[in-house]
Amino acid sequence: MNQTAPTKRRTRTLILWILLSVILLALVCAAVWFFMGCPPGIPARKTAVLCYDDPSTSADTPVEVTLTEEETRMVRKYMKQGNRRFDGAGCLFNETSIAFGRKEYAIALDGCPAIREMGNEKAYELSDEGMDYIVSLFEKYAGCFP
């Protein structure tokens, strides 16, 4: 009987260490996600739509242009690379955006390479290459980047 008591104690100690390790790992993952940011949750099967006001009219006339599958794939690729989260201070956003279904992302208009999920204050930095590609799409379909 004396041999089973130390065995139970070791088992309980082992379970406690495993539980503490799992909790510590979860805390580290949460801290990394919070400080490093994460790519925006772009729906995988939705086609991208450019949303902007028509610059050729004096009234704000909303325009929506559906992108091709290849253009959607490239936009999704560049946006998923935008994984550095920041508050977007110093970047000018308005209603010019790219939508994937109900998810809509405002595009910075002042040369700041960033996107921001509509209704969310956090922005995601894009690479210069990604921002150039998005600007080229607006120039292709709208004639200029708003």
NUFIGU-613921 format. One record per residue: residue number from 1; residue in three letters; chain; y, z, x of N, C-alpha, C in turn. Coordinates in Angstrom, 3 decimals. Last residue first. Layout:
! NUFIGU-613921
{r NUM,"ALA","A",{Y,Z,X},{Y,Z,X},{Y,Z,X}};
...
! end
This chain:
! NUFIGU-613921
{r 146,"PRO","A",{56.901,-56.242,-8.828},{58.048,-55.617,-9.530},{58.856,-54.669,-8.710}};
{r 145,"PHE","A",{56.328,-58.968,-6.856},{55.886,-57.592,-7.061},{57.067,-56.841,-7.639}};
{r 144,"CYS","A",{56.163,-62.156,-8.538},{56.753,-61.209,-7.571},{56.141,-59.830,-7.810}};
{r 143,"GLY","A",{54.509,-63.620,-10.113},{55.539,-64.336,-9.368},{56.237,-63.463,-8.341}};
{r 142,"ALA","A",{52.351,-62.557,-11.337},{53.664,-62.255,-11.920},{54.792,-63.018,-11.241}};
{r 141,"TYR","A",{50.114,-63.523,-9.899},{50.133,-63.589,-11.358},{51.515,-63.377,-11.971}};
{r 140,"LYS","A",{50.814,-63.352,-7.137},{50.056,-64.490,-7.658},{50.225,-64.614,-9.168}};
{r 139,"GLU","A",{52.067,-60.895,-6.918},{52.833,-62.106,-6.607},{52.146,-63.343,-7.166}};
{r 138,"PHE","A",{49.915,-59.222,-7.553},{51.089,-59.229,-8.426},{51.924,-60.485,-8.175}};
{r 137,"LEU","A",{48.305,-59.860,-5.342},{47.840,-60.153,-6.700},{49.011,-60.182,-7.684}};
{r 136,"SER","A",{49.834,-58.911,-3.211},{49.582,-60.356,-3.304},{49.060,-60.745,-4.690}};
{r 135,"VAL","A",{49.685,-56.162,-3.688},{50.979,-56.833,-3.831},{50.769,-58.341,-3.980}};
{r 134,"ILE","A",{46.960,-55.817,-3.025},{47.417,-55.531,-4.386},{48.765,-56.213,-4.649}};
{r 133,"TYR","A",{47.041,-56.479,-0.284},{46.197,-57.240,-1.208},{46.666,-57.048,-2.646}};
{r 132,"ASP","A",{48.750,-54.524,0.744},{49.134,-55.942,0.843},{48.328,-56.794,-0.135}};
{r 131,"MET","A",{47.172,-52.262,0.291},{48.436,-52.408,-0.434},{48.908,-53.860,-0.403}};
{r 130,"GLY","A",{45.052,-52.806,2.082},{44.805,-52.656,0.646},{46.061,-52.852,-0.170}};
{r 129,"GLU","A",{46.438,-52.825,4.522},{45.705,-54.013,4.096},{45.445,-53.973,2.586}};
{r 128,"ASP","A",{47.317,-50.215,4.661},{48.313,-51.291,4.573},{47.661,-52.575,4.073}};
{r 127,"SER","A",{45.364,-48.100,2.482},{45.609,-48.741,3.774},{46.675,-49.814,3.577}};
{r 126,"LEU","A",{46.826,-45.619,0.304},{46.043,-46.825,0.553},{46.289,-47.303,1.974}};
{r 125,"GLU","A",{46.696,-42.295,-0.817},{47.249,-43.252,0.139},{46.283,-44.415,0.310}};
{r 124,"TYR","A",{47.180,-41.125,-4.009},{46.180,-41.455,-2.991},{46.759,-42.537,-2.099}};
{r 123,"ALA","A",{48.673,-38.325,-5.720},{48.651,-39.726,-5.309},{47.595,-39.897,-4.213}};
{r 122,"LYS","A",{48.845,-36.189,-8.506},{48.330,-36.457,-7.167},{48.277,-37.952,-6.900}};
{r 121,"GLU","A",{49.557,-35.923,-11.154},{50.621,-35.856,-10.144},{50.139,-36.171,-8.730}};
{r 120,"ASN","A",{48.585,-37.945,-13.841},{48.170,-37.032,-12.781},{49.254,-37.057,-11.706}};
{r 119,"GLY","A",{49.241,-39.934,-15.533},{49.038,-38.626,-16.128},{48.624,-37.574,-15.120}};
{r 118,"MET","A",{47.578,-42.398,-13.671},{48.566,-42.107,-14.711},{48.220,-40.781,-15.370}};
{r 117,"GLU","A",{46.970,-41.886,-10.284},{46.362,-41.983,-11.603},{47.399,-41.572,-12.640}};
{r 116,"ARG","A",{48.682,-43.782,-7.929},{48.603,-42.488,-8.596},{47.970,-42.704,-9.964}};
{r 115,"ILE","A",{48.763,-45.155,-4.617},{48.481,-45.276,-6.042},{48.447,-43.868,-6.617}};
{r 114,"ALA","A",{50.624,-46.478,-1.802},{49.982,-45.405,-2.564},{49.738,-45.822,-4.006}};
{r 113,"PRO","A",{52.520,-47.164,0.595},{51.188,-47.655,0.250},{50.390,-46.581,-0.499}};
{r 112,"CYS","A",{55.781,-47.796,-0.228},{54.884,-46.679,0.066},{53.468,-47.130,-0.326}};
{r 111,"GLY","A",{57.332,-49.734,-1.264},{56.721,-49.996,0.035},{55.804,-48.882,0.492}};
{r 110,"ASP","A",{58.016,-48.865,-3.793},{59.027,-48.818,-2.732},{58.459,-49.075,-1.337}};
{r 109,"LEU","A",{56.189,-48.590,-5.819},{57.031,-49.789,-5.800},{57.953,-49.894,-4.595}};
{r 108,"ALA","A",{52.804,-47.688,-6.215},{54.118,-47.351,-5.645},{54.918,-48.632,-5.448}};
{r 107,"ILE","A",{51.165,-48.078,-9.276},{51.317,-48.594,-7.922},{52.714,-48.222,-7.429}};
{r 106,"ALA","A",{49.049,-46.099,-11.335},{50.385,-46.603,-11.024},{50.434,-47.016,-9.558}};
{r 105,"TYR","A",{46.109,-46.736,-12.958},{46.656,-46.253,-11.695},{48.000,-46.912,-11.422}};
{r 104,"GLU","A",{44.035,-45.732,-15.619},{45.159,-46.555,-15.180},{45.809,-45.912,-13.963}};
{r 103,"LYS","A",{41.162,-45.884,-17.497},{41.755,-45.326,-16.272},{42.837,-46.271,-15.774}};
{r 102,"ARG","A",{40.039,-47.330,-19.528},{41.070,-46.337,-19.884},{41.737,-45.704,-18.676}};
{r 101,"GLY","A",{39.526,-50.178,-17.629},{39.215,-49.525,-18.907},{40.355,-48.582,-19.265}};
{r 100,"PHE","A",{41.474,-49.905,-15.164},{40.036,-50.141,-15.249},{39.588,-49.437,-16.529}};
{r 99,"ALA","A",{44.663,-51.208,-14.247},{43.821,-50.436,-15.163},{42.375,-50.885,-15.047}};
{r 98,"ILE","A",{47.449,-50.812,-12.269},{46.164,-51.500,-12.369},{45.287,-50.609,-13.223}};
{r 97,"SER","A",{51.037,-51.055,-12.913},{49.765,-50.395,-12.658},{48.597,-51.368,-12.643}};
{r 96,"THR","A",{54.206,-49.975,-13.588},{53.472,-51.049,-12.930},{52.150,-50.466,-12.455}};
{r 95,"GLU","A",{55.665,-47.821,-14.495},{54.551,-48.280,-15.325},{53.781,-49.453,-14.724}};
{r 94,"ASN","A",{56.289,-46.279,-11.361},{56.690,-46.486,-12.751},{55.467,-46.988,-13.508}};
{r 93,"PHE","A",{57.097,-44.433,-8.387},{56.099,-44.977,-9.303},{56.765,-45.253,-10.644}};
{r 92,"LEU","A",{58.034,-44.079,-5.141},{58.567,-44.416,-6.454},{57.478,-45.086,-7.293}};
{r 91,"CYS","A",{57.586,-41.364,-2.927},{57.100,-42.652,-3.419},{57.616,-42.865,-4.843}};
{r 90,"GLY","A",{58.429,-38.832,-2.392},{59.032,-39.907,-1.614},{58.560,-41.284,-2.034}};
{r 89,"ALA","A",{55.336,-37.333,-3.078},{56.778,-37.154,-2.892},{57.309,-38.274,-2.005}};
{r 88,"GLY","A",{52.630,-37.352,-3.460},{53.365,-38.560,-3.810},{54.872,-38.437,-3.670}};
{r 87,"ASP","A",{50.945,-35.331,-2.618},{51.710,-35.129,-3.853},{52.555,-36.329,-4.260}};
{r 86,"PHE","A",{47.710,-36.667,-1.665},{48.984,-36.032,-1.362},{49.805,-35.986,-2.645}};
{r 85,"ARG","A",{44.557,-37.466,-0.264},{45.318,-37.013,-1.411},{46.621,-36.373,-0.961}};
{r 84,"ARG","A",{42.927,-40.141,0.913},{43.782,-39.042,1.363},{44.715,-38.660,0.227}};
{r 83,"ASN","A",{41.449,-42.348,0.158},{40.880,-41.034,-0.090},{41.737,-39.884,0.420}};
{r 82,"GLY","A",{41.128,-45.311,-0.498},{42.317,-44.465,-0.587},{41.930,-43.029,-0.857}};
{r 81,"GLN","A",{38.849,-46.692,-0.788},{39.171,-46.269,0.581},{40.369,-45.335,0.592}};
{r 80,"LYS","A",{39.020,-47.375,-3.417},{38.053,-46.333,-3.048},{38.252,-45.859,-1.615}};
{r 79,"MET","A",{40.872,-49.429,-3.247},{41.254,-48.174,-3.897},{40.283,-47.047,-3.559}};
{r 78,"TYR","A",{39.412,-51.438,-1.969},{40.595,-50.865,-1.316},{41.003,-49.534,-1.935}};
{r 77,"LYS","A",{37.375,-51.855,-3.923},{37.050,-51.507,-2.534},{38.239,-50.834,-1.854}};
{r 76,"ARG","A",{38.856,-52.612,-6.180},{38.040,-51.396,-6.229},{37.720,-50.918,-4.810}};
{r 75,"VAL","A",{39.891,-55.030,-5.201},{40.803,-53.942,-5.567},{40.048,-52.621,-5.573}};
{r 74,"MET","A",{37.471,-56.478,-4.879},{38.320,-56.178,-3.718},{39.285,-55.031,-4.012}};
{r 73,"ARG","A",{36.547,-56.623,-7.530},{35.707,-56.017,-6.484},{36.545,-55.613,-5.274}};
{r 72,"THR","A",{38.639,-58.018,-8.732},{38.327,-56.656,-9.169},{37.522,-55.925,-8.099}};
{r 71,"GLU","A",{38.349,-60.471,-7.421},{39.581,-59.698,-7.248},{39.364,-58.239,-7.645}};
{r 70,"GLU","A",{35.803,-61.184,-8.406},{36.015,-61.018,-6.970},{37.273,-60.191,-6.695}};
{r 69,"GLU","A",{36.298,-61.380,-11.173},{35.308,-60.421,-10.670},{35.520,-60.145,-9.181}};
{r 68,"THR","A",{39.882,-61.613,-11.780},{38.535,-62.173,-11.647},{37.592,-61.094,-11.120}};
{r 67,"LEU","A",{41.912,-59.579,-14.002},{41.561,-60.154,-12.702},{40.154,-60.743,-12.727}};
{r 66,"THR","A",{44.057,-60.017,-16.693},{42.706,-59.627,-16.279},{42.346,-60.342,-14.990}};
{r 65,"VAL","A",{47.219,-58.835,-17.204},{46.484,-59.957,-16.640},{45.131,-59.440,-16.161}};
{r 64,"GLU","A",{49.710,-58.035,-19.478},{48.424,-57.610,-18.918},{47.672,-58.852,-18.467}};
{r 63,"VAL","A",{53.056,-57.046,-19.891},{52.120,-58.132,-19.621},{50.854,-57.521,-19.034}};
{r 62,"PRO","A",{55.736,-55.993,-21.966},{54.540,-55.672,-21.178},{53.602,-56.875,-21.075}};
{r 61,"THR","A",{59.024,-56.517,-21.608},{57.884,-57.126,-22.274},{56.636,-56.845,-21.455}};
{r 60,"ASP","A",{61.967,-55.259,-21.899},{60.722,-54.856,-21.236},{59.534,-55.383,-22.042}};
{r 59,"ALA","A",{64.290,-57.978,-21.980},{63.632,-56.830,-22.613},{62.367,-56.495,-21.828}};
{r 58,"SER","A",{64.765,-60.191,-20.431},{65.699,-59.068,-20.318},{65.115,-57.812,-20.961}};
{r 57,"THR","A",{62.133,-61.758,-18.556},{62.804,-61.436,-19.814},{63.739,-60.256,-19.609}};
{r 56,"SER","A",{60.903,-62.014,-16.145},{61.709,-63.152,-16.590},{62.424,-62.887,-17.909}};
{r 55,"PRO","A",{59.245,-59.876,-15.560},{60.570,-59.903,-14.937},{61.468,-61.037,-15.437}};
{r 54,"ASP","A",{57.361,-58.067,-17.776},{57.702,-59.441,-17.424},{59.111,-59.498,-16.845}};
{r 53,"ASP","A",{55.840,-55.185,-16.456},{56.845,-55.740,-17.359},{57.220,-57.128,-16.861}};
{r 52,"TYR","A",{52.260,-54.877,-16.086},{53.627,-54.864,-15.575},{54.558,-55.394,-16.652}};
{r 51,"CYS","A",{48.995,-54.502,-15.034},{49.921,-54.181,-16.127},{51.330,-54.092,-15.536}};
{r 50,"LEU","A",{45.942,-56.069,-14.355},{47.292,-55.786,-13.868},{48.195,-55.560,-15.070}};
{r 49,"VAL","A",{42.722,-54.840,-14.615},{43.793,-55.503,-15.357},{45.121,-55.091,-14.731}};
{r 48,"ALA","A",{39.303,-55.118,-13.614},{40.669,-54.659,-13.365},{41.672,-55.505,-14.144}};
{r 47,"THR","A",{36.463,-54.372,-15.571},{37.262,-55.379,-14.891},{38.691,-54.862,-14.748}};
{r 46,"LYS","A",{34.009,-51.824,-15.095},{35.192,-52.318,-15.800},{35.920,-53.345,-14.940}};
{r 45,"ARG","A",{31.952,-50.467,-13.929},{31.659,-51.716,-14.624},{32.843,-52.286,-15.393}};
{r 44,"ALA","A",{32.910,-48.099,-12.669},{32.196,-49.120,-11.902},{32.068,-50.456,-12.627}};
{r 43,"PRO","A",{36.061,-46.525,-12.763},{34.861,-46.935,-13.488},{34.211,-48.156,-12.834}};
{r 42,"ILE","A",{37.106,-44.490,-10.166},{37.263,-45.824,-10.736},{35.980,-46.207,-11.467}};
{r 41,"GLY","A",{38.416,-41.752,-9.411},{37.187,-42.099,-10.135},{37.323,-43.418,-10.863}};
{r 40,"PRO","A",{39.873,-41.938,-6.151},{39.993,-41.852,-7.587},{38.710,-42.318,-8.268}};
{r 39,"PRO","A",{38.382,-40.110,-3.438},{38.828,-41.356,-4.038},{38.964,-41.196,-5.543}};
{r 38,"CYS","A",{39.776,-36.927,-2.612},{38.632,-37.766,-2.924},{39.150,-39.055,-3.537}};
{r 37,"GLY","A",{40.835,-34.467,-0.218},{40.993,-35.339,-1.365},{39.731,-36.127,-1.607}};
{r 36,"MET","A",{40.870,-32.551,1.720},{40.758,-33.947,2.146},{40.993,-34.918,0.999}};
{r 35,"PHE","A",{41.087,-30.137,0.309},{42.051,-30.466,1.351},{42.009,-31.928,1.772}};
{r 34,"PHE","A",{39.009,-30.224,-1.631},{40.377,-29.881,-2.007},{41.382,-30.353,-0.967}};
{r 33,"TRP","A",{36.704,-30.872,-0.149},{37.148,-31.757,-1.228},{38.613,-31.501,-1.563}};
{r 32,"VAL","A",{36.605,-28.610,1.537},{36.751,-29.953,2.113},{37.260,-30.919,1.053}};
{r 31,"ALA","A",{36.210,-26.597,-0.396},{37.402,-26.579,0.453},{37.646,-27.959,1.071}};
{r 30,"ALA","A",{33.723,-27.325,-1.458},{34.892,-27.284,-2.333},{36.179,-27.314,-1.517}};
{r 29,"CYS","A",{32.109,-27.006,0.840},{32.248,-28.332,0.210},{33.477,-28.382,-0.693}};
{r 28,"VAL","A",{32.391,-24.230,1.214},{32.846,-25.156,2.256},{33.049,-26.556,1.668}};
{r 27,"LEU","A",{31.181,-23.287,-1.153},{32.581,-22.984,-0.868},{33.163,-23.926,0.187}};
{r 26,"ALA","A",{28.543,-24.209,-0.800},{29.326,-24.676,-1.945},{30.819,-24.425,-1.709}};
{r 25,"LEU","A",{27.819,-22.709,1.473},{27.846,-24.169,1.540},{28.685,-24.748,0.403}};
{r 24,"LEU","A",{27.903,-20.118,0.373},{28.797,-20.477,1.465},{28.919,-21.997,1.588}};
{r 23,"ILE","A",{25.802,-20.342,-1.500},{27.167,-20.052,-1.953},{28.180,-20.445,-0.883}};
{r 22,"VAL","A",{23.644,-20.765,0.253},{23.975,-21.780,-0.742},{25.407,-21.576,-1.245}};
{r 21,"SER","A",{23.678,-18.347,1.693},{23.874,-19.626,2.389},{24.280,-20.729,1.419}};
{r 20,"LEU","A",{23.082,-16.500,-0.318},{24.377,-16.441,0.360},{24.683,-17.743,1.093}};
{r 19,"LEU","A",{20.434,-17.334,-0.885},{21.462,-17.365,-1.908},{22.858,-17.343,-1.297}};
{r 18,"ILE","A",{19.187,-16.796,1.578},{19.210,-18.160,1.054},{20.311,-18.299,0.014}};
{r 17,"TRP","A",{19.533,-14.024,1.719},{20.123,-14.886,2.744},{20.217,-16.339,2.257}};
{r 16,"LEU","A",{18.005,-13.223,-0.547},{19.423,-12.911,-0.469},{20.127,-13.802,0.546}};
{r 15,"ILE","A",{15.456,-14.057,0.241},{16.073,-14.641,-0.955},{17.578,-14.404,-0.932}};
{r 14,"LEU","A",{15.112,-12.346,2.463},{15.085,-13.803,2.632},{15.768,-14.497,1.448}};
{r 13,"THR","A",{15.117,-9.854,1.194},{16.126,-10.156,2.205},{16.226,-11.666,2.409}};
{r 12,"ARG","A",{12.825,-10.090,-0.418},{14.136,-9.903,-1.040},{15.255,-10.256,-0.063}};
{r 11,"THR","A",{10.908,-10.315,1.637},{11.071,-11.388,0.658},{12.435,-11.298,-0.013}};
{r 10,"ARG","A",{11.171,-7.848,2.894},{11.462,-9.076,3.637},{11.702,-10.252,2.694}};
{r 9,"ARG","A",{10.330,-6.179,0.793},{11.679,-6.048,1.324},{12.077,-7.302,2.100}};
{r 8,"LYS","A",{7.699,-6.986,0.512},{8.634,-7.180,-0.598},{10.075,-7.119,-0.114}};
{r 7,"THR","A",{6.759,-6.139,3.015},{6.678,-7.552,2.656},{7.640,-7.861,1.515}};
{r 6,"PRO","A",{7.063,-3.351,2.918},{7.876,-4.133,3.863},{7.858,-5.630,3.535}};
{r 5,"ALA","A",{5.168,-2.923,0.741},{6.584,-2.557,0.616},{7.449,-3.305,1.630}};
{r 4,"THR","A",{2.625,-3.635,1.673},{3.273,-4.475,0.664},{4.755,-4.149,0.508}};
{r 3,"GLN","A",{1.779,-1.672,3.460},{2.077,-3.006,3.973},{2.778,-3.890,2.947}};
{r 2,"ASN","A",{1.210,0.563,2.005},{2.385,0.600,2.854},{2.759,-0.790,3.370}};
{r 1,"MET","A",{-1.192,0.000,0.795},{0.000,0.000,0.000},{1.262,0.000,0.842}};
! end
